[in-house]
Amino acid sequence: MNPINNPYNPGAGVPPPELAGRENILNQAENTITRTKNGKPAKSLILLGLRGVGKTVLLNRIDLIAETTFFIVNSATILHRCHRFFFLMASCSRQ
């Protein structure tokens, strides 16, 4: 396929023209956020995938869903082989 016309163009968190086929994940995230807001237990989500499949785009969309329900959203970037992962996660949860 001509690279100029190819819709697949991976970039760090750059949203694609359409977020197709991700409705189930977004619905799960919205249910989790709503249940948490209502004080009910909810299942966690883990997004896994190869580079360029849309993990960061999904996280950004989930952030927007959470912000619309007045949740405070915080992010942290964990570098490869970071031994301070748990410390960083704990500091994000306290903010």
Phi, psi and omega in degrees: 000145177298124183298337179287325182267350183290122180289341179278111180215083186297137176207158185293092175077010180285119183292138177285169178302328178216137178264077187274143174075016182245012183300320182297315179295317180294323177294319177299316180296316180296319177297317179298315180297315181295316179297318179297317179298326180273008177075020180255151178294148181218153178280143177282160175243140173234125179258119180237148176168166178289167178301133174089005182270352174111019181298312181293322178298317177296317178299319178296321179292320177295323174303316180297319178299315180296318181295327179290340176260017175067029170277149173272127184252134179225147182232154173217140176258123181257121179281157180307132179060037178280118181277356181259021185306309183294323176297316180295318179294320179295320181292326177293322183288337180277343184281000000 
